Amino acid sequence: MSTQNKPQGMDEVVRNIRVEMARHDLTQAQLAERLGISQVAVSKRLRGVVPISVAELLRVAELLNVSAADLLRDAA
């Protein structure tokens, strides 16, 4: 996905996910395992190559013990 086609606010969502991953000392590989997807799939989502679905965002929030609103913060 090119930068031009990236949904508005996605950079902030990814930043918030990365912050929470770091706070929980969680690697992409560990997050991928918990999500039941490959590390490459997680990497593509965090780089904006593949959009993060609502269902994935909700699951990530659950795994990181935060609300979806926390991950969406500053994305508007």
Buried (B, 14 or more C-beta within 10 A) or exposed (E): EEEEEBEEEBBBBBBBBEBBBEEBEBEBEBBBEBBEBEBEBBBBBBEBEBBBEEEBBEBBBEBBEBEBEBBBBEBE
